[in-house]
Amino acid sequence: MWGNRRGTEPTEARSALRIRAVLSSVALPIALAATIFFAYAAAATGLTVWAVEAGIAAFIALVAAIDLLVVWYRIRRARRPHP
């Protein structure tokens, strides 16, 4: 299955890692700020909706941080010389 390629994609296709890094770098501080704001609103008002919003924003921050780590790892791996 793997040796019989029928698609037109290049064999050495690369993703746009730098734009992913930029997007994650922008999303991470925004999501962290939103998490703090929503957590403060939840503590001040006692409404559950703010706690849910804080959880959603924290999840987005976590995904952005993991994506940023993966992108940095892939960029560093691509820069290493191949033996």
C-alpha positions, 0 to 999 in steps of 0.5 A: 500500500505504501509503495504504490503511490497514486496521488500527485503530492510530492514525496518530500511534502512539507507543512508550513511550520513557520506559519503554524509557529506564528499562529500558535505564538499568537493564540497562546497568550490570547488564550492564557489572558482569556483563561485568567479573565474568565476564571476571575469572572467565575470567581467574582460572580459565581456563575458556572458559565464563566468557569466553562469559558475558562475551561475552554480557553485553558484547553485552547491554550494547552493545544496551542502550547503543544502545537508550538512544542511540536513545531519547534521539534520538527523545525529543529529536526529538519535542520539536523544534517542527515547521515 
